[in-house]
């Protein structure tokens, strides 16, 4: 199984509790409905130290790296990333781990 971890630092105008909550719910809805995604968890910072660096943490589970490679260009994923997430994001980091 592959665990993909993505961290977002939001643009200043989206660094508030309401905007983070909207981002979390939208991410769960959009990514959780994709075929190759086994599960998705999304969270906002739980403490000040975390909030100083990141605003949103996403963990997506896949069966294989082949599924990750197919997920990245998937039109529904691209619509979420390009149409919703990236206009709100200042910095994005992503890593894949075998678990």
N, C-alpha and C positions, 0 to 999 in steps of 0.2 A: 504494500500500500504506500502511496505517496501523500505526503502532507505538504501543501503549499501554503506558506506564510507570507502575507502581504501587509505591510505597514504603510499608513498614509499620514502625512502631515498636511492638514488642511490650510487653505488660504485664510488670512486673518478674518475675513467676513463670515467664514463658516466655523470659526473657533468659538462656539458657544454650545450650551447644552442642547438647545432645541435643534440646531443644525446637525449636531452629532447624532442625536436620536433619530432624526429623519434619515441620515446616511446609513445608520445601522439597519433600520427597518427595510429601506430600499435595497440594500446589499443582500440581506437575508432572502428577500422575495425574489430578486433578479437572479442571483447566483444559485440559490437553493433549488430552483426549478430546472436547471440545465441537466441534460441527460447523463453526462459523464461524471457529474458531481455526486459523490456518495454522501457527503455531509458538508455543512458550512456552519462555522460559528463566527460571530462578529461581536466585537466589544469596543467600548470606549475606555479611556484611562480610569483606573481605580484610585490613583494617588497623584499627588503633585509632581513627583519625579517622573512618572510615566507621561503625564500631560505636557511636561516641558519638552519632550522629544517627539511624541506621536499622538495623533488624535483618534485613529481607528486601527484596530488589529483584526485581520481576517485570516481564518484558517480554513482551507478547503481540502477535503480528502478525495483522492482518486485511487482507482485500482492499480494504475500503472503510469509510467512516464509517457507512454503513447497516448493515454487519455489526456494528460496535461497538454501535450503537444497539439492535440486536436481541439482542446478547450480554448486555448489562447486565440486562435483565429475564428472561432465559432461566431457567427453573426450576432447571436443573442448576447454573448459575452462582450463582443466589440461594441454593441449598442450601449451596454451598461458602462463599460470603461470609457469609451470616447464621448458618448452623449451625456452621461450622468457624472461619473466619478472624476475624470481628469479636469473638467472645468472648475472643480472645487478643490483640487489638490495642488499643493506646492511641491511636495516631495513624495515619491513612491519607491519602496524597496520591496523586492520579492525574492524568496528562496524556496527551493524544493528539497524535501528530506524523505528518505526511505524509512518507513517505520514498520 
